Amino acid sequence: MLELRPNCQLCDRDLPPTAKDARICSYECTYCADCVDTVLHDVCPSCGGNFVPRPIRPVAEWRLGSGLGLRHDPASTERRHTTRSREDIESFAQRIRGIAPDER
């Protein structure tokens, strides 16, 4: 199950579980769509992978007895921040952003 991190790891913008602008890489690094588009250029600064919209976990347990939904599996409250400098991120993204994600 996804961790649903509560913030953009670059600009620290709040990204609640219902955020339509949350983006994740395959390792669940979490950024807002604005940072992905304007700073990261669709390159995860940790793994070099691309980003996809983070799924929205249903609040309600729609299938009764399943134990699924935010009430049973709440979003994380631990805020995370990238350890990489803005300069390092920009340099890394510049180097590989022209390579298609499936070829990185």
Biopython code that builds the backbone (N, CA, C, O; Angstrom):
import numpy as np
from Bio.PDB.StructureBuilder import StructureBuilder

atoms = [
    (1, "MET", "N", (0.844, -1.168, 0.000)),
    (1, "MET", "CA", (0.000, 0.000, 0.000)),
    (1, "MET", "C", (0.894, 1.237, 0.000)),
    (1, "MET", "O", (1.935, 1.263, 0.657)),
    (2, "LEU", "N", (0.480, 2.253, -0.738)),
    (2, "LEU", "CA", (1.242, 3.501, -0.810)),
    (2, "LEU", "C", (1.253, 4.216, 0.541)),
    (2, "LEU", "O", (0.289, 4.159, 1.304)),
    (3, "GLU", "N", (2.351, 4.877, 0.806)),
    (3, "GLU", "CA", (2.506, 5.605, 2.065)),
    (3, "GLU", "C", (1.683, 6.898, 2.108)),
    (3, "GLU", "O", (1.312, 7.346, 3.193)),
    (4, "LEU", "N", (1.393, 7.499, 0.965)),
    (4, "LEU", "CA", (0.671, 8.781, 0.892)),
    (4, "LEU", "C", (1.347, 9.847, 1.752)),
    (4, "LEU", "O", (0.809, 10.273, 2.774)),
    (5, "ARG", "N", (2.508, 10.258, 1.327)),
    (5, "ARG", "CA", (3.274, 11.280, 2.056)),
    (5, "ARG", "C", (2.537, 12.615, 2.019)),
    (5, "ARG", "O", (1.877, 12.930, 1.029)),
    (6, "PRO", "N", (2.644, 13.401, 3.092)),
    (6, "PRO", "CA", (1.797, 14.587, 3.255)),
    (6, "PRO", "C", (2.274, 15.871, 2.601)),
    (6, "PRO", "O", (1.590, 16.891, 2.678)),
    (7, "ASN", "N", (3.442, 15.841, 1.954)),
    (7, "ASN", "CA", (3.981, 17.104, 1.427)),
    (7, "ASN", "C", (4.867, 16.884, 0.209)),
    (7, "ASN", "O", (5.347, 15.781, -0.053)),
    (8, "CYS", "N", (5.067, 17.980, -0.527)),
    (8, "CYS", "CA", (6.034, 17.979, -1.620)),
    (8, "CYS", "C", (7.413, 17.968, -0.984)),
    (8, "CYS", "O", (7.705, 18.789, -0.115)),
    (9, "GLN", "N", (8.254, 17.051, -1.406)),
    (9, "GLN", "CA", (9.572, 16.921, -0.806)),
    (9, "GLN", "C", (10.536, 18.024, -1.229)),
    (9, "GLN", "O", (11.663, 18.082, -0.738)),
    (10, "LEU", "N", (10.101, 18.901, -2.137)),
    (10, "LEU", "CA", (10.957, 20.009, -2.559)),
    (10, "LEU", "C", (10.467, 21.335, -1.977)),
    (10, "LEU", "O", (11.220, 22.011, -1.275)),
    (11, "CYS", "N", (9.228, 21.714, -2.254)),
    (11, "CYS", "CA", (8.731, 23.018, -1.795)),
    (11, "CYS", "C", (7.930, 22.943, -0.494)),
    (11, "CYS", "O", (7.535, 23.979, 0.041)),
    (12, "ASP", "N", (7.688, 21.752, 0.015)),
    (12, "ASP", "CA", (6.973, 21.493, 1.275)),
    (12, "ASP", "C", (5.480, 21.826, 1.215)),
    (12, "ASP", "O", (4.834, 21.959, 2.254)),
    (13, "ARG", "N", (4.939, 21.959, 0.026)),
    (13, "ARG", "CA", (3.504, 22.202, -0.127)),
    (13, "ARG", "C", (2.716, 21.024, 0.440)),
    (13, "ARG", "O", (3.101, 19.870, 0.250)),
    (14, "ASP", "N", (1.630, 21.306, 1.126)),
    (14, "ASP", "CA", (0.769, 20.251, 1.644)),
    (14, "ASP", "C", (0.155, 19.463, 0.497)),
    (14, "ASP", "O", (-0.340, 20.046, -0.468)),
    (15, "LEU", "N", (0.185, 18.142, 0.601)),
    (15, "LEU", "CA", (-0.426, 17.253, -0.377)),
    (15, "LEU", "C", (-1.286, 16.236, 0.379)),
    (15, "LEU", "O", (-0.860, 15.104, 0.611)),
    (16, "PRO", "N", (-2.491, 16.647, 0.758)),
    (16, "PRO", "CA", (-3.366, 15.733, 1.494)),
    (16, "PRO", "C", (-3.733, 14.520, 0.639)),
    (16, "PRO", "O", (-3.491, 14.529, -0.568)),
    (17, "PRO", "N", (-4.305, 13.492, 1.232)),
    (17, "PRO", "CA", (-4.635, 12.274, 0.481)),
    (17, "PRO", "C", (-5.511, 12.514, -0.740)),
    (17, "PRO", "O", (-5.489, 11.713, -1.674)),
    (18, "THR", "N", (-6.274, 13.590, -0.756)),
    (18, "THR", "CA", (-7.163, 13.884, -1.883)),
    (18, "THR", "C", (-6.532, 14.816, -2.920)),
    (18, "THR", "O", (-7.210, 15.225, -3.862)),
    (19, "ALA", "N", (-5.262, 15.157, -2.769)),
    (19, "ALA", "CA", (-4.601, 16.102, -3.682)),
    (19, "ALA", "C", (-4.516, 15.530, -5.088)),
    (19, "ALA", "O", (-3.971, 14.446, -5.294)),
    (20, "LYS", "N", (-5.053, 16.259, -6.046)),
    (20, "LYS", "CA", (-5.003, 15.833, -7.440)),
    (20, "LYS", "C", (-3.675, 16.199, -8.096)),
    (20, "LYS", "O", (-3.367, 15.722, -9.188)),
    (21, "ASP", "N", (-2.888, 17.043, -7.430)),
    (21, "ASP", "CA", (-1.620, 17.476, -8.009)),
    (21, "ASP", "C", (-0.409, 16.793, -7.375)),
    (21, "ASP", "O", (0.719, 17.248, -7.562)),
    (22, "ALA", "N", (-0.625, 15.712, -6.633)),
    (22, "ALA", "CA", (0.488, 14.953, -6.056)),
    (22, "ALA", "C", (1.055, 14.020, -7.117)),
    (22, "ALA", "O", (0.306, 13.373, -7.849)),
    (23, "ARG", "N", (2.368, 13.956, -7.197)),
    (23, "ARG", "CA", (3.040, 13.079, -8.153)),
    (23, "ARG", "C", (4.017, 12.189, -7.395)),
    (23, "ARG", "O", (4.635, 12.623, -6.423)),
    (24, "ILE", "N", (4.155, 10.933, -7.845)),
    (24, "ILE", "CA", (5.078, 9.993, -7.203)),
    (24, "ILE", "C", (5.914, 9.284, -8.259)),
    (24, "ILE", "O", (5.503, 9.136, -9.410)),
    (25, "CYS", "N", (7.106, 8.846, -7.836)),
    (25, "CYS", "CA", (7.932, 7.982, -8.676)),
    (25, "CYS", "C", (7.683, 6.547, -8.207)),
    (25, "CYS", "O", (6.864, 6.330, -7.314)),
    (26, "SER", "N", (8.356, 5.587, -8.779)),
    (26, "SER", "CA", (8.121, 4.189, -8.404)),
    (26, "SER", "C", (8.604, 3.871, -6.987)),
    (26, "SER", "O", (8.267, 2.819, -6.444)),
    (27, "TYR", "N", (9.385, 4.764, -6.388)),
    (27, "TYR", "CA", (9.824, 4.582, -5.006)),
    (27, "TYR", "C", (9.007, 5.422, -4.027)),
    (27, "TYR", "O", (9.351, 5.524, -2.850)),
    (28, "GLU", "N", (7.937, 6.014, -4.514)),
    (28, "GLU", "CA", (7.017, 6.833, -3.732)),
    (28, "GLU", "C", (7.570, 8.191, -3.328)),
    (28, "GLU", "O", (6.993, 8.850, -2.462)),
    (29, "CYS", "N", (8.677, 8.631, -3.932)),
    (29, "CYS", "CA", (9.108, 10.010, -3.708)),
    (29, "CYS", "C", (7.938, 10.871, -4.142)),
    (29, "CYS", "O", (7.331, 10.607, -5.181)),
    (30, "THR", "N", (7.611, 11.886, -3.374)),
    (30, "THR", "CA", (6.381, 12.639, -3.593)),
    (30, "THR", "C", (6.673, 14.122, -3.793)),
    (30, "THR", "O", (7.357, 14.754, -2.989)),
    (31, "TYR", "N", (6.135, 14.659, -4.888)),
    (31, "TYR", "CA", (6.325, 16.064, -5.229)),
    (31, "TYR", "C", (5.015, 16.616, -5.779)),
    (31, "TYR", "O", (4.153, 15.857, -6.223)),
    (32, "CYS", "N", (4.870, 17.920, -5.751)),
    (32, "CYS", "CA", (3.683, 18.537, -6.348)),
    (32, "CYS", "C", (3.902, 18.639, -7.856)),
    (32, "CYS", "O", (5.039, 18.636, -8.327)),
    (33, "ALA", "N", (2.810, 18.729, -8.604)),
    (33, "ALA", "CA", (2.887, 18.788, -10.060)),
    (33, "ALA", "C", (3.705, 19.987, -10.530)),
    (33, "ALA", "O", (4.424, 19.897, -11.526)),
    (34, "ASP", "N", (3.600, 21.105, -9.819)),
    (34, "ASP", "CA", (4.346, 22.295, -10.217)),
    (34, "ASP", "C", (5.854, 22.053, -10.152)),
    (34, "ASP", "O", (6.573, 22.397, -11.090)),
    (35, "CYS", "N", (6.339, 21.463, -9.057)),
    (35, "CYS", "CA", (7.775, 21.179, -8.940)),
    (35, "CYS", "C", (8.216, 20.140, -9.969)),
    (35, "CYS", "O", (9.303, 20.256, -10.535)),
    (36, "VAL", "N", (7.385, 19.129, -10.218)),
    (36, "VAL", "CA", (7.721, 18.103, -11.212)),
    (36, "VAL", "C", (7.876, 18.734, -12.599)),
    (36, "VAL", "O", (8.795, 18.393, -13.344)),
    (37, "ASP", "N", (6.974, 19.649, -12.934)),
    (37, "ASP", "CA", (6.999, 20.266, -14.260)),
    (37, "ASP", "C", (8.070, 21.336, -14.420)),
    (37, "ASP", "O", (8.716, 21.402, -15.466)),
    (38, "THR", "N", (8.273, 22.175, -13.407)),
    (38, "THR", "CA", (9.136, 23.349, -13.575)),
    (38, "THR", "C", (10.547, 23.209, -13.032)),
    (38, "THR", "O", (11.455, 23.903, -13.489)),
    (39, "VAL", "N", (10.747, 22.327, -12.068)),
    (39, "VAL", "CA", (12.084, 22.178, -11.475)),
    (39, "VAL", "C", (12.693, 20.815, -11.785)),
    (39, "VAL", "O", (13.848, 20.720, -12.201)),
    (40, "LEU", "N", (11.907, 19.761, -11.580)),
    (40, "LEU", "CA", (12.425, 18.405, -11.749)),
    (40, "LEU", "C", (12.379, 17.928, -13.199)),
    (40, "LEU", "O", (13.108, 17.009, -13.574)),
    (41, "HIS", "N", (11.534, 18.542, -14.007)),
    (41, "HIS", "CA", (11.396, 18.179, -15.423)),
    (41, "HIS", "C", (11.123, 16.689, -15.600)),
    (41, "HIS", "O", (11.682, 16.038, -16.482)),
    (42, "ASP", "N", (10.244, 16.163, -14.737)),
    (42, "ASP", "CA", (9.812, 14.763, -14.760)),
    (42, "ASP", "C", (10.957, 13.785, -14.515)),
    (42, "ASP", "O", (10.929, 12.653, -15.000)),
    (43, "VAL", "N", (11.968, 14.226, -13.759)),
    (43, "VAL", "CA", (13.092, 13.355, -13.392)),
    (43, "VAL", "C", (13.170, 13.313, -11.870)),
    (43, "VAL", "O", (13.415, 14.339, -11.236)),
    (44, "CYS", "N", (12.966, 12.142, -11.281)),
    (44, "CYS", "CA", (13.090, 12.020, -9.827)),
    (44, "CYS", "C", (14.542, 12.268, -9.444)),
    (44, "CYS", "O", (15.441, 11.635, -9.998)),
    (45, "PRO", "N", (14.788, 13.189, -8.494)),
    (45, "PRO", "CA", (16.173, 13.487, -8.117)),
    (45, "PRO", "C", (16.854, 12.353, -7.356)),
    (45, "PRO", "O", (18.070, 12.380, -7.169)),
    (46, "SER", "N", (16.095, 11.369, -6.922)),
    (46, "SER", "CA", (16.690, 10.226, -6.219)),
    (46, "SER", "C", (17.029, 9.083, -7.163)),
    (46, "SER", "O", (18.167, 8.615, -7.195)),
    (47, "CYS", "N", (16.037, 8.630, -7.934)),
    (47, "CYS", "CA", (16.250, 7.433, -8.756)),
    (47, "CYS", "C", (16.393, 7.710, -10.246)),
    (47, "CYS", "O", (16.858, 6.844, -10.986)),
    (48, "GLY", "N", (16.004, 8.899, -10.703)),
    (48, "GLY", "CA", (16.076, 9.206, -12.125)),
    (48, "GLY", "C", (14.855, 8.757, -12.902)),
    (48, "GLY", "O", (14.788, 8.944, -14.117)),
    (49, "GLY", "N", (13.899, 8.173, -12.224)),
    (49, "GLY", "CA", (12.670, 7.738, -12.880)),
    (49, "GLY", "C", (11.735, 8.910, -13.146)),
    (49, "GLY", "O", (12.058, 10.060, -12.849)),
    (50, "ASN", "N", (10.579, 8.601, -13.709)),
    (50, "ASN", "CA", (9.595, 9.637, -13.992)),
    (50, "ASN", "C", (8.515, 9.657, -12.915)),
    (50, "ASN", "O", (8.570, 8.886, -11.956)),
    (51, "PHE", "N", (7.546, 10.534, -13.079)),
    (51, "PHE", "CA", (6.467, 10.683, -12.110)),
    (51, "PHE", "C", (5.119, 10.397, -12.737)),
    (51, "PHE", "O", (4.921, 10.588, -13.937)),
    (52, "VAL", "N", (4.200, 9.937, -11.913)),
    (52, "VAL", "CA", (2.809, 9.719, -12.308)),
    (52, "VAL", "C", (1.917, 10.332, -11.234)),
    (52, "VAL", "O", (2.356, 10.536, -10.102)),
    (53, "PRO", "N", (0.654, 10.629, -11.589)),
    (53, "PRO", "CA", (-0.262, 11.136, -10.562)),
    (53, "PRO", "C", (-0.424, 10.103, -9.443)),
    (53, "PRO", "O", (-0.579, 8.909, -9.702)),
    (54, "ARG", "N", (-0.386, 10.576, -8.217)),
    (54, "ARG", "CA", (-0.576, 9.672, -7.075)),
    (54, "ARG", "C", (-2.054, 9.296, -6.982)),
    (54, "ARG", "O", (-2.912, 10.177, -7.039)),
    (55, "PRO", "N", (-2.366, 8.019, -6.842)),
    (55, "PRO", "CA", (-3.768, 7.636, -6.700)),
    (55, "PRO", "C", (-4.383, 8.231, -5.435)),
    (55, "PRO", "O", (-3.692, 8.480, -4.447)),
    (56, "ILE", "N", (-5.682, 8.450, -5.488)),
    (56, "ILE", "CA", (-6.407, 8.967, -4.325)),
    (56, "ILE", "C", (-7.053, 7.792, -3.611)),
    (56, "ILE", "O", (-7.861, 7.068, -4.192)),
    (57, "ARG", "N", (-6.692, 7.608, -2.348)),
    (57, "ARG", "CA", (-7.252, 6.515, -1.556)),
    (57, "ARG", "C", (-8.665, 6.896, -1.107)),
    (57, "ARG", "O", (-8.858, 7.980, -0.557)),
    (58, "PRO", "N", (-9.636, 6.042, -1.325)),
    (58, "PRO", "CA", (-11.002, 6.357, -0.897)),
    (58, "PRO", "C", (-11.080, 6.572, 0.615)),
    (58, "PRO", "O", (-10.416, 5.891, 1.396)),
    (59, "VAL", "N", (-11.899, 7.525, 0.996)),
    (59, "VAL", "CA", (-12.109, 7.797, 2.419)),
    (59, "VAL", "C", (-12.958, 6.691, 3.030)),
    (59, "VAL", "O", (-12.640, 6.169, 4.099)),
    (60, "ALA", "N", (-14.028, 6.345, 2.350)),
    (60, "ALA", "CA", (-14.976, 5.360, 2.875)),
    (60, "ALA", "C", (-14.525, 3.932, 2.587)),
    (60, "ALA", "O", (-13.770, 3.672, 1.650)),
    (61, "GLU", "N", (-15.001, 3.036, 3.401)),
    (61, "GLU", "CA", (-14.813, 1.604, 3.167)),
    (61, "GLU", "C", (-15.989, 1.160, 2.288)),
    (61, "GLU", "O", (-17.007, 0.683, 2.789)),
    (62, "TRP", "N", (-15.830, 1.326, 0.976)),
    (62, "TRP", "CA", (-16.925, 1.078, 0.046)),
    (62, "TRP", "C", (-17.324, -0.385, -0.009)),
    (62, "TRP", "O", (-18.501, -0.688, -0.204)),
    (63, "ARG", "N", (-16.399, -1.282, 0.153)),
    (63, "ARG", "CA", (-16.710, -2.712, 0.203)),
    (63, "ARG", "C", (-16.684, -3.098, 1.672)),
    (63, "ARG", "O", (-15.623, -3.343, 2.245)),
    (64, "LEU", "N", (-17.861, -3.148, 2.268)),
    (64, "LEU", "CA", (-17.978, -3.397, 3.710)),
    (64, "LEU", "C", (-17.247, -4.667, 4.123)),
    (64, "LEU", "O", (-17.341, -5.706, 3.470)),
    (65, "GLY", "N", (-16.519, -4.550, 5.222)),
    (65, "GLY", "CA", (-15.760, -5.677, 5.746)),
    (65, "GLY", "C", (-14.390, -5.843, 5.124)),
    (65, "GLY", "O", (-13.643, -6.742, 5.510)),
    (66, "SER", "N", (-14.045, -4.995, 4.170)),
    (66, "SER", "CA", (-12.749, -5.133, 3.486)),
    (66, "SER", "C", (-11.597, -4.571, 4.313)),
    (66, "SER", "O", (-10.448, -4.980, 4.145)),
    (67, "GLY", "N", (-11.909, -3.628, 5.210)),
    (67, "GLY", "CA", (-10.853, -2.994, 5.987)),
    (67, "GLY", "C", (-10.026, -2.032, 5.166)),
    (67, "GLY", "O", (-8.900, -1.698, 5.534)),
    (68, "LEU", "N", (-10.586, -1.581, 4.046)),
    (68, "LEU", "CA", (-9.856, -0.676, 3.169)),
    (68, "LEU", "C", (-10.399, 0.735, 3.276)),
    (68, "LEU", "O", (-11.537, 0.935, 3.701)),
    (69, "GLY", "N", (-9.596, 1.708, 2.896)),
    (69, "GLY", "CA", (-9.984, 3.116, 2.933)),
    (69, "GLY", "C", (-9.141, 3.882, 3.938)),
    (69, "GLY", "O", (-8.445, 3.291, 4.764)),
    (70, "LEU", "N", (-9.212, 5.194, 3.857)),
    (70, "LEU", "CA", (-8.395, 6.051, 4.739)),
    (70, "LEU", "C", (-8.668, 5.840, 6.216)),
    (70, "LEU", "O", (-7.770, 6.016, 7.040)),
    (71, "ARG", "N", (-9.879, 5.471, 6.564)),
    (71, "ARG", "CA", (-10.193, 5.243, 7.985)),
    (71, "ARG", "C", (-9.372, 4.094, 8.549)),
    (71, "ARG", "O", (-8.987, 4.110, 9.718)),
    (72, "HIS", "N", (-9.106, 3.099, 7.713)),
    (72, "HIS", "CA", (-8.332, 1.927, 8.147)),
    (72, "HIS", "C", (-6.843, 2.087, 7.874)),
    (72, "HIS", "O", (-6.008, 1.612, 8.645)),
    (73, "ASP", "N", (-6.518, 2.751, 6.785)),
    (73, "ASP", "CA", (-5.125, 2.943, 6.368)),
    (73, "ASP", "C", (-4.886, 4.429, 6.126)),
    (73, "ASP", "O", (-4.883, 4.876, 4.979)),
    (74, "PRO", "N", (-4.686, 5.198, 7.197)),
    (74, "PRO", "CA", (-4.526, 6.651, 7.043)),
    (74, "PRO", "C", (-3.228, 7.024, 6.339)),
    (74, "PRO", "O", (-2.274, 6.248, 6.287)),
    (75, "ALA", "N", (-3.227, 8.227, 5.805)),
    (75, "ALA", "CA", (-2.033, 8.767, 5.161)),
    (75, "ALA", "C", (-0.950, 9.009, 6.207)),
    (75, "ALA", "O", (-1.238, 9.171, 7.393)),
    (76, "SER", "N", (0.275, 9.030, 5.758)),
    (76, "SER", "CA", (1.403, 9.321, 6.642)),
    (76, "SER", "C", (1.346, 10.785, 7.099)),
    (76, "SER", "O", (0.839, 11.652, 6.387)),
    (77, "THR", "N", (1.864, 11.035, 8.269)),
    (77, "THR", "CA", (1.978, 12.411, 8.762)),
    (77, "THR", "C", (3.438, 12.858, 8.817)),
    (77, "THR", "O", (3.731, 13.999, 9.176)),
    (78, "GLU", "N", (4.350, 11.952, 8.458)),
    (78, "GLU", "CA", (5.777, 12.264, 8.487)),
    (78, "GLU", "C", (6.158, 13.055, 7.242)),
    (78, "GLU", "O", (6.118, 12.534, 6.127)),
    (79, "ARG", "N", (6.526, 14.312, 7.440)),
    (79, "ARG", "CA", (6.946, 15.163, 6.327)),
    (79, "ARG", "C", (8.369, 14.795, 5.935)),
    (79, "ARG", "O", (9.226, 14.574, 6.791)),
    (80, "ARG", "N", (8.606, 14.733, 4.642)),
    (80, "ARG", "CA", (9.935, 14.398, 4.128)),
    (80, "ARG", "C", (10.418, 15.510, 3.222)),
    (80, "ARG", "O", (9.624, 16.238, 2.626)),
    (81, "HIS", "N", (11.723, 15.630, 3.128)),
    (81, "HIS", "CA", (12.335, 16.656, 2.280)),
    (81, "HIS", "C", (13.531, 16.041, 1.566)),
    (81, "HIS", "O", (14.248, 15.217, 2.132)),
    (82, "THR", "N", (13.734, 16.442, 0.341)),
    (82, "THR", "CA", (14.871, 15.933, -0.399)),
    (82, "THR", "C", (16.163, 16.387, 0.272)),
    (82, "THR", "O", (16.240, 17.480, 0.832)),
    (83, "THR", "N", (17.153, 15.546, 0.204)),
    (83, "THR", "CA", (18.459, 15.893, 0.773)),
    (83, "THR", "C", (19.360, 16.531, -0.279)),
    (83, "THR", "O", (20.470, 16.966, 0.028)),
    (84, "ARG", "N", (18.886, 16.585, -1.499)),
    (84, "ARG", "CA", (19.672, 17.124, -2.602)),
    (84, "ARG", "C", (19.494, 18.639, -2.724)),
    (84, "ARG", "O", (18.417, 19.173, -2.462)),
    (85, "SER", "N", (20.556, 19.310, -3.119)),
    (85, "SER", "CA", (20.487, 20.765, -3.314)),
    (85, "SER", "C", (19.753, 21.077, -4.609)),
    (85, "SER", "O", (19.669, 20.235, -5.502)),
    (86, "ARG", "N", (19.230, 22.274, -4.705)),
    (86, "ARG", "CA", (18.528, 22.703, -5.926)),
    (86, "ARG", "C", (19.481, 22.631, -7.126)),
    (86, "ARG", "O", (19.085, 22.223, -8.218)),
    (87, "GLU", "N", (20.732, 23.028, -6.913)),
    (87, "GLU", "CA", (21.734, 22.985, -7.984)),
    (87, "GLU", "C", (21.972, 21.549, -8.456)),
    (87, "GLU", "O", (22.046, 21.296, -9.659)),
    (88, "ASP", "N", (22.092, 20.615, -7.522)),
    (88, "ASP", "CA", (22.296, 19.210, -7.855)),
    (88, "ASP", "C", (21.082, 18.659, -8.611)),
    (88, "ASP", "O", (21.237, 17.929, -9.590)),
    (89, "ILE", "N", (19.887, 19.007, -8.161)),
    (89, "ILE", "CA", (18.654, 18.546, -8.810)),
    (89, "ILE", "C", (18.592, 19.045, -10.250)),
    (89, "ILE", "O", (18.309, 18.272, -11.165)),
    (90, "GLU", "N", (18.856, 20.325, -10.449)),
    (90, "GLU", "CA", (18.791, 20.900, -11.792)),
    (90, "GLU", "C", (19.836, 20.284, -12.715)),
    (90, "GLU", "O", (19.549, 20.017, -13.882)),
    (91, "SER", "N", (21.033, 20.056, -12.210)),
    (91, "SER", "CA", (22.108, 19.454, -13.001)),
    (91, "SER", "C", (21.755, 18.020, -13.400)),
    (91, "SER", "O", (21.947, 17.618, -14.548)),
    (92, "PHE", "N", (21.242, 17.263, -12.442)),
    (92, "PHE", "CA", (20.865, 15.869, -12.680)),
    (92, "PHE", "C", (19.735, 15.791, -13.706)),
    (92, "PHE", "O", (19.803, 15.002, -14.648)),
    (93, "ALA", "N", (18.703, 16.605, -13.525)),
    (93, "ALA", "CA", (17.561, 16.606, -14.445)),
    (93, "ALA", "C", (18.007, 17.011, -15.852)),
    (93, "ALA", "O", (17.578, 16.414, -16.839)),
    (94, "GLN", "N", (18.851, 18.006, -15.936)),
    (94, "GLN", "CA", (19.342, 18.479, -17.237)),
    (94, "GLN", "C", (20.066, 17.360, -17.984)),
    (94, "GLN", "O", (19.953, 17.238, -19.204)),
    (95, "ARG", "N", (20.803, 16.557, -17.242)),
    (95, "ARG", "CA", (21.609, 15.509, -17.842)),
    (95, "ARG", "C", (20.773, 14.383, -18.448)),
    (95, "ARG", "O", (21.151, 13.834, -19.483)),
    (96, "ILE", "N", (19.632, 14.023, -17.823)),
    (96, "ILE", "CA", (18.901, 12.842, -18.304)),
    (96, "ILE", "C", (17.464, 13.098, -18.734)),
    (96, "ILE", "O", (16.784, 12.162, -19.155)),
    (97, "ARG", "N", (16.979, 14.325, -18.645)),
    (97, "ARG", "CA", (15.568, 14.547, -18.965)),
    (97, "ARG", "C", (15.228, 14.328, -20.438)),
    (97, "ARG", "O", (14.058, 14.133, -20.768)),
    (98, "GLY", "N", (16.194, 14.353, -21.307)),
    (98, "GLY", "CA", (15.947, 14.090, -22.720)),
    (98, "GLY", "C", (15.842, 12.607, -23.048)),
    (98, "GLY", "O", (15.514, 12.245, -24.177)),
    (99, "ILE", "N", (16.115, 11.757, -22.084)),
    (99, "ILE", "CA", (16.010, 10.310, -22.276)),
    (99, "ILE", "C", (14.605, 9.886, -21.834)),
    (99, "ILE", "O", (14.160, 10.224, -20.737)),
    (100, "ALA", "N", (13.927, 9.154, -22.691)),
    (100, "ALA", "CA", (12.570, 8.696, -22.350)),
    (100, "ALA", "C", (12.606, 7.874, -21.074)),
    (100, "ALA", "O", (13.557, 7.122, -20.860)),
    (101, "PRO", "N", (11.593, 7.995, -20.217)),
    (101, "PRO", "CA", (11.572, 7.264, -18.949)),
    (101, "PRO", "C", (11.796, 5.757, -19.095)),
    (101, "PRO", "O", (12.453, 5.152, -18.248)),
    (102, "ASP", "N", (11.266, 5.149, -20.142)),
    (102, "ASP", "CA", (11.440, 3.704, -20.295)),
    (102, "ASP", "C", (12.835, 3.321, -20.793)),
    (102, "ASP", "O", (13.151, 2.138, -20.918)),
    (103, "GLU", "N", (13.665, 4.322, -21.076)),
    (103, "GLU", "CA", (15.034, 4.066, -21.526)),
    (103, "GLU", "C", (16.084, 4.542, -20.523)),
    (103, "GLU", "O", (17.282, 4.392, -20.764)),
    (104, "ARG", "N", (15.647, 5.111, -19.406)),
    (104, "ARG", "CA", (16.604, 5.612, -18.413)),
    (104, "ARG", "C", (17.201, 4.482, -17.630)),
    (104, "ARG", "O", (18.029, 4.711, -16.748)),
]
sb = StructureBuilder()
sb.init_structure("model")
sb.init_model(0)
sb.init_chain("A")
sb.init_seg("    ")
for serial, (resi, resn, name, xyz) in enumerate(atoms, 1):
    if name == "N":
        sb.init_residue(resn, " ", resi, " ")
    sb.init_atom(name, np.array(xyz, "f"), 0.0, 1.0, " ", f" {name:<3s}", serial, name[0])
structure = sb.get_structure()
